Amino acid sequence: MLLQAARHVAAGQQYPKGALYLVPTPIGNLADLSLRAVHVLDLVDAVACEDTRVSGQLLRHMGLDKPLMAVHQHNEVGAAQRVVALLQEGQRVAYVSDAGTPAISDPGAHLVAAVAAAGQPIVPLAGPSAVTTALSAAGDVHAQGFRFLGFLPSKGAARQTALREAVTPGASLVLFEAPHRIIDLADDLVAVCPDGTVTMCRELSKQFEDIATVPVAALPAWLNYGPHRQRGEFVVVLHARRPSDDAAALAPAAAAVLAELVRHVPVKKAAGLVADLTGLPRKALYDTAQALRDNAAADDED
């Protein structure tokens, strides 16, 4: 019945031979597999996959039996040429990672590049993604885009450095983390962005899904509330910094420079000079400088 429904809904589109089909798979809930994904997996001649055991089980759920070939991070460059050879014979090949959309923090990028270089068509399907699922739950109204880093370095010093370099004014930051390092990540977030906001997404789309938005400063306490909060797979969304946050985060030395500058030069010029020195948004610095000027004027009147 499932295959019949998939054929009925999805069969009207063109599915060229000799094409690589990128098929997103559920990140936790099997019901998230689209009818178009089912139809493509039914249609293709072979399935390249990150793990043949995981993908074999997925195909059995649909009553499908397809030739499987492993294409993972350790063999992707060489295996890509075997996929290209199949495509050049006119076969349709699907690529699936263990969960989510291929080539997004999963293998697949080298395969796609090799297929494109060979001049064979690539057909991407829309579908499950832990990144977009977490972003939709974050409700980050101040974000003007996002950065996705996946897993940060495992060592603390390198992780903090990566965090500092990745935080961009106006953009959400999306991270993946394993349960045995989630406390360490929380401590690093407190060190790097103590006044920030974070949305924790644990076990997305699974039975014990847990989503919470908390101040970064409260994150360690949230994780330590109970042992269950440190289990499972995590997607972490660090919310975009608002201009007021950036102004508040101005280092004391830079704030002192700004305060001194507004005593001698116009507010706009003072803000511009400090922006050039710190990289902080000019608008936020202008507002801070104007407040300093106003406060100084009020003090003079007193």
ChimeraX attribute file (.defattr): number of C-alpha atoms within 10 A of each C-alpha:
attribute: neighborCount
match mode: 1-to-1
recipient: residues
	/A:1	7
	/A:2	12
	/A:3	17
	/A:4	11
	/A:5	14
	/A:6	18
	/A:7	18
	/A:8	13
	/A:9	13
	/A:10	17
	/A:11	14
	/A:12	8
	/A:13	8
	/A:14	7
	/A:15	15
	/A:16	14
	/A:17	17
	/A:18	21
	/A:19	23
	/A:20	28
	/A:21	25
	/A:22	25
	/A:23	27
	/A:24	25
	/A:25	26
	/A:26	22
	/A:27	21
	/A:28	17
	/A:29	13
	/A:30	13
	/A:31	9
	/A:32	14
	/A:33	18
	/A:34	20
	/A:35	19
	/A:36	22
	/A:37	21
	/A:38	22
	/A:39	20
	/A:40	23
	/A:41	25
	/A:42	21
	/A:43	16
	/A:44	20
	/A:45	19
	/A:46	20
	/A:47	28
	/A:48	27
	/A:49	23
	/A:50	26
	/A:51	16
	/A:52	20
	/A:53	12
	/A:54	14
	/A:55	24
	/A:56	17
	/A:57	13
	/A:58	17
	/A:59	16
	/A:60	11
	/A:61	10
	/A:62	14
	/A:63	11
	/A:64	14
	/A:65	14
	/A:66	17
	/A:67	12
	/A:68	20
	/A:69	18
	/A:70	19
	/A:71	27
	/A:72	22
	/A:73	13
	/A:74	11
	/A:75	12
	/A:76	19
	/A:77	17
	/A:78	13
	/A:79	17
	/A:80	21
	/A:81	15
	/A:82	15
	/A:83	24
	/A:84	25
	/A:85	14
	/A:86	17
	/A:87	22
	/A:88	17
	/A:89	10
	/A:90	15
	/A:91	19
	/A:92	23
	/A:93	27
	/A:94	26
	/A:95	29
	/A:96	28
	/A:97	28
	/A:98	21
	/A:99	19
	/A:100	22
	/A:101	27
	/A:102	25
	/A:103	17
	/A:104	16
	/A:105	16
	/A:106	17
	/A:107	23
	/A:108	26
	/A:109	17
	/A:110	18
	/A:111	26
	/A:112	22
	/A:113	14
	/A:114	19
	/A:115	22
	/A:116	14
	/A:117	10
	/A:118	14
	/A:119	13
	/A:120	17
	/A:121	16
	/A:122	18
	/A:123	13
	/A:124	15
	/A:125	16
	/A:126	14
	/A:127	18
	/A:128	22
	/A:129	17
	/A:130	22
	/A:131	22
	/A:132	11
	/A:133	15
	/A:134	22
	/A:135	21
	/A:136	9
	/A:137	15
	/A:138	22
	/A:139	12
	/A:140	21
	/A:141	10
	/A:142	15
	/A:143	16
	/A:144	11
	/A:145	11
	/A:146	19
	/A:147	16
	/A:148	15
	/A:149	15
	/A:150	17
	/A:151	14
	/A:152	17
	/A:153	13
	/A:154	13
	/A:155	10
	/A:156	15
	/A:157	11
	/A:158	12
	/A:159	18
	/A:160	19
	/A:161	14
	/A:162	14
	/A:163	22
	/A:164	15
	/A:165	9
	/A:166	15
	/A:167	19
	/A:168	15
	/A:169	19
	/A:170	17
	/A:171	20
	/A:172	26
	/A:173	23
	/A:174	23
	/A:175	21
	/A:176	19
	/A:177	20
	/A:178	16
	/A:179	15
	/A:180	12
	/A:181	13
	/A:182	20
	/A:183	18
	/A:184	17
	/A:185	24
	/A:186	21
	/A:187	18
	/A:188	20
	/A:189	24
	/A:190	18
	/A:191	15
	/A:192	16
	/A:193	20
	/A:194	16
	/A:195	17
	/A:196	18
	/A:197	22
	/A:198	26
	/A:199	24
	/A:200	25
	/A:201	25
	/A:202	24
	/A:203	20
	/A:204	21
	/A:205	19
	/A:206	14
	/A:207	9
	/A:208	11
	/A:209	13
	/A:210	16
	/A:211	18
	/A:212	13
	/A:213	19
	/A:214	14
	/A:215	17
	/A:216	25
	/A:217	19
	/A:218	15
	/A:219	24
	/A:220	17
	/A:221	12
	/A:222	17
	/A:223	17
	/A:224	12
	/A:225	11
	/A:226	10
	/A:227	8
	/A:228	12
	/A:229	17
	/A:230	19
	/A:231	15
	/A:232	18
	/A:233	17
	/A:234	23
	/A:235	24
	/A:236	26
	/A:237	26
	/A:238	27
	/A:239	28
	/A:240	24
	/A:241	23
	/A:242	18
	/A:243	19
	/A:244	14
	/A:245	14
	/A:246	16
	/A:247	21
	/A:248	15
	/A:249	15
	/A:250	17
	/A:251	12
	/A:252	10
	/A:253	9
	/A:254	14
	/A:255	19
	/A:256	11
	/A:257	14
	/A:258	24
	/A:259	21
	/A:260	15
	/A:261	19
	/A:262	20
	/A:263	15
	/A:264	9
	/A:265	11
	/A:266	13
	/A:267	22
	/A:268	16
	/A:269	14
	/A:270	23
	/A:271	27
	/A:272	19
	/A:273	16
	/A:274	22
	/A:275	19
	/A:276	11
	/A:277	10
	/A:278	12
	/A:279	11
	/A:280	20
	/A:281	20
	/A:282	19
	/A:283	16
	/A:284	19
	/A:285	27
	/A:286	21
	/A:287	17
	/A:288	21
	/A:289	27
	/A:290	19
	/A:291	15
	/A:292	19
	/A:293	19
	/A:294	12
	/A:295	12
	/A:296	15
	/A:297	12
	/A:298	10
	/A:299	9
	/A:300	8
	/A:301	7
	/A:302	6
